[in-house]
């Protein structure tokens, strides 16, 4: 779902521009293609985990992490630097400092935390879609379709992470990330317009992608790396689209969030580059490996 496809309507003053069904189908198909490719890689990696388990191959060596390490504290403080951070830094720090000691392997903990992020993402998009300007009749059709499709993709990512957890002998995680759940809950009353909703979703997507980038480097199980890396790219794509949408909202031009390829030159300059602001994906917003792990 490339940000370059968020193009201007032929009738910029129309608050509810017509949507070309073929263009919408192509946009969703592109997103689903990337998602399907990721899931194929994930399924193959999970199958290989099963084979290795049957062959008696060892999994990641267990070691006890420090729940209040530098990455944990930094991510709790700096996550997004916006809606989530403003809504509850204290709650995030409390959740981190209260983390119990874990006996599961670091790989299992990272995968459980990833699953907890996906649980929260599904719940957040589900809540957003109950808002009339996101999922109702007055919603921008592109934003509504993106939110619906993205929620479904997060559901599948959750299933994939939990399948990987099970393959490595851990317990599936079905609860949201405890630190982020508190700050998202605190942010919900402020979701009174599309802008704050997009900002919240963007912080979740960016944080998820950065967490998975960090996890790919830290995971010791090769197939766990494949699962995480395949999903990481989809989350990065979600963030890219949301950055483009946010740029148009911030420019006071929500009518430009359409799919018509005409009048591209009239788009704000930021819309063409904001979706990929950095050559290398950062990890400042990555969550602690044990933040969403089960004790």
C-alpha positions in Angstrom: 0.0 0.0 0.0 2.4 2.6 -1.2 2.1 6.2 -0.1 2.5 7.4 -3.6 -1.0 6.1 -4.3 -2.7 8.5 -2.0 -3.5 11.0 -4.7 -5.7 14.0 -5.3 -9.3 13.9 -6.2 -10.6 15.7 -9.3 -12.9 17.7 -7.0 -10.7 18.9 -4.1 -13.5 20.8 -2.4 -15.7 17.7 -2.2 -15.5 16.5 1.4 -16.5 13.0 0.3 -14.7 12.4 -3.0 -15.7 9.5 -5.2 -13.5 6.5 -4.9 -12.6 4.5 -8.0 -13.3 0.9 -7.1 -10.6 -0.4 -9.4 -8.0 1.9 -7.7 -9.2 0.9 -4.3 -9.0 -2.8 -5.2 -5.5 -2.3 -6.5 -4.4 -0.5 -3.3 -5.8 -3.2 -1.1 -4.4 -5.9 -3.3 -0.9 -4.4 -3.1 -1.1 -4.4 0.7 -2.4 -8.0 0.7 0.3 -9.1 -1.7 3.0 -7.9 0.8 1.1 -9.5 3.6 0.6 -12.8 1.8 4.3 -13.0 0.9 5.1 -12.4 4.6 2.8 -15.1 5.7 4.2 -17.6 3.3 7.7 -17.0 4.8 6.2 -17.3 8.2 4.4 -20.6 7.5 7.6 -22.0 6.1 9.6 -21.0 9.1 6.9 -22.4 11.5 7.0 -25.7 9.6 10.7 -25.9 9.9 10.4 -25.3 13.7 8.1 -28.3 13.9 10.6 -30.4 12.0 13.5 -29.4 14.2 11.4 -30.1 17.3 10.6 -33.6 16.0 14.3 -34.1 15.3 15.2 -33.1 18.8 17.2 -30.0 17.8 17.9 -27.6 20.7 16.1 -24.3 20.9 17.3 -21.1 22.3 19.2 -21.4 25.6 17.3 -19.9 28.5 18.6 -17.0 30.5 16.9 -14.5 32.8 16.7 -11.0 31.4 16.9 -7.8 33.4 13.4 -6.3 33.1 14.5 -2.8 33.8 17.4 -2.6 31.3 18.3 0.5 29.4 16.2 -0.4 26.4 13.2 -1.1 28.5 13.4 2.3 30.3 14.2 4.2 27.2 11.3 2.8 25.2 8.9 3.4 28.0 9.9 7.1 28.1 10.3 7.8 24.4 7.7 5.7 22.6 6.5 7.9 19.9 7.2 11.1 21.8 3.5 12.0 21.1 0.1 10.7 21.9 1.2 7.6 23.8 4.0 9.3 25.6 1.8 12.2 26.6 -1.0 9.9 27.7 0.9 7.9 30.3 4.7 7.8 30.7 4.2 7.1 34.4 1.9 4.1 33.6 4.5 2.8 31.2 7.3 3.1 33.7 5.2 1.5 36.4 4.4 -1.5 34.2 8.1 -1.9 33.3 9.4 -1.6 36.9 6.8 -4.1 38.1 7.8 -6.7 35.6 8.4 -10.1 37.2 11.5 -12.3 36.7 11.0 -14.7 33.8 12.3 -18.2 33.2 11.4 -18.6 29.6 14.0 -18.3 26.9 14.8 -14.8 25.5 13.4 -15.9 22.1 10.1 -16.9 23.7 9.9 -13.7 25.6 10.5 -11.6 22.5 7.8 -13.5 20.6 5.3 -13.2 23.4 6.0 -9.4 23.6 5.5 -9.2 19.8 2.2 -11.1 20.2 1.1 -8.7 23.0 1.8 -5.7 20.7 -0.4 -7.4 18.0 -3.2 -8.0 20.5 -3.2 -4.3 21.3 -3.0 -3.3 17.6 -6.1 -5.4 16.8 -8.0 -3.9 19.7 -7.0 -0.4 18.8 -8.1 -0.6 15.2 -11.3 -2.3 16.3 -12.0 0.7 18.6 -11.1 3.1 15.9 -13.5 1.5 13.4 -16.4 2.2 15.9 -15.8 5.9 15.4 -18.0 7.5 12.7 -15.1 9.4 11.1 -13.0 6.2 10.8 -15.4 3.3 10.3 -18.8 5.0 9.8 -20.6 6.5 6.8 -18.8 9.8 7.2 -15.4 8.2 7.1 -12.9 8.7 4.3 -13.2 5.4 2.3 -9.4 5.0 1.9 -8.8 5.4 5.6 -11.7 3.0 6.4 -10.4 0.4 4.0 -6.9 0.7 5.3 -8.0 0.4 9.0 -10.2 -2.7 8.2 -7.5 -4.5 6.2 -4.8 -3.6 8.6 -6.8 -4.9 11.6 -7.2 -8.2 9.8 -3.5 -8.4 9.0 -2.6 -7.8 12.7 -4.9 -10.6 13.6 -2.9 -12.9 11.4 0.4 -11.6 12.7 -0.8 -12.4 16.3 -1.5 -15.9 15.3 1.9 -16.3 13.6 3.8 -15.0 16.7 1.9 -17.3 19.0 2.5 -20.2 16.7 6.2 -19.5 16.9 5.9 -19.2 20.7 4.3 -22.6 20.9 6.9 -24.2 18.6 9.6 -23.0 21.0 7.7 -24.5 24.0 6.2 -21.3 25.4 2.7 -20.2 26.3 0.7 -18.2 23.7 0.2 -14.5 24.7 -3.4 -13.3 24.3 -3.2 -10.2 26.4 -2.1 -6.7 25.2 1.3 -5.2 26.1 0.7 -4.1 29.7 2.6 -0.8 29.5 1.1 0.3 26.1 -2.4 -0.9 26.9 -2.6 1.6 29.8 -1.4 4.5 27.7 -3.7 3.6 24.8 -6.6 3.4 27.1 -5.8 6.9 28.4 -5.5 8.2 24.9 -8.9 6.9 23.7 -11.0 9.8 25.1 -9.0 12.2 23.0 -9.8 10.4 19.7 -12.3 12.9 18.6 -11.1 13.5 15.0 -9.1 11.6 12.4 -5.8 13.3 13.3 -5.4 11.9 16.8 -6.5 8.4 15.6 -3.9 8.4 12.8 -1.3 9.6 15.3 -2.1 6.8 17.7 -2.1 4.2 15.0 1.1 5.5 13.6 2.9 5.3 17.0 1.7 1.7 17.4 2.8 0.7 13.9 6.2 2.5 14.2 6.8 1.0 17.6 5.9 -2.5 16.4 8.2 -2.2 13.4 11.1 -0.9 15.4 10.6 -3.7 18.0 10.7 -6.3 15.3 13.8 -4.7 13.8 15.6 -5.0 17.2 14.2 -8.5 17.8 15.6 -9.8 14.4 19.1 -8.9 15.6 18.5 -10.3 19.1 16.7 -13.6 18.3 18.9 -16.7 18.3 16.4 -19.1 16.6 16.8 -18.7 12.8 13.1 -19.5 12.1 11.9 -17.1 14.8 14.0 -14.5 13.0 12.3 -15.3 9.7 8.8 -15.0 11.3 9.7 -11.6 12.8 11.4 -10.2 9.8 8.5 -11.2 7.5 6.0 -9.4 9.7 8.4 -6.4 10.3 8.1 -5.3 6.7 4.3 -5.2 6.8 4.3 -3.1 9.9 6.8 -0.7 8.3 4.4 -0.4 5.3 1.5 0.4 7.6 3.6 3.2 9.2 4.5 4.5 5.8 0.9 4.9 4.7 -0.1 6.5 8.0 2.8 9.0 7.7 1.4 10.1 4.2 -2.1 10.3 5.6 -0.9 12.3 8.6 1.0 14.7 6.3 -2.2 15.5 4.3 -4.3 15.9 7.5 -1.6 18.2 9.0 -1.7 20.2 5.7 -5.4 20.8 6.1 -6.1 18.7 3.0 -8.1 15.6 4.0 -9.8 15.7 0.6 -6.5 14.7 -1.0 -6.5 11.3 0.7 -8.0 9.7 -2.4 -6.9 7.3 -5.1 -7.2 9.3 -8.3 -3.9 9.5 -10.2 -4.6 13.0 -11.6 -3.2 16.3 -10.4 -0.3 14.7 -8.5 1.7 18.0 -8.7 -0.9 19.6 -6.5 -0.1 17.3 -3.5 1.9 18.9 -0.6 5.6 18.2 -1.0 5.7 16.2 2.2 3.2 13.6 0.9 5.8 12.3 -1.5 8.6 11.7 0.9 7.2 11.5 4.4 6.5 7.8 4.1 10.2 6.9 4.1 11.9 9.6 6.3 14.9 7.5 7.2 17.3 5.4 5.2 17.8 2.9 8.0 14.9 1.9 10.4 15.6 3.2 13.9 15.0 1.2 17.1 14.5 4.0 19.7 10.9 3.0 20.1 11.5 -0.8 20.4 9.8 -2.4 23.3 11.7 -4.3 26.0 12.0 -8.0 25.2 10.2 -9.1 28.4 7.6 -6.3 28.5 4.8 -8.5 27.1 6.2 -11.8 28.1 4.4 -14.3 30.3 5.9 -15.2 33.7 
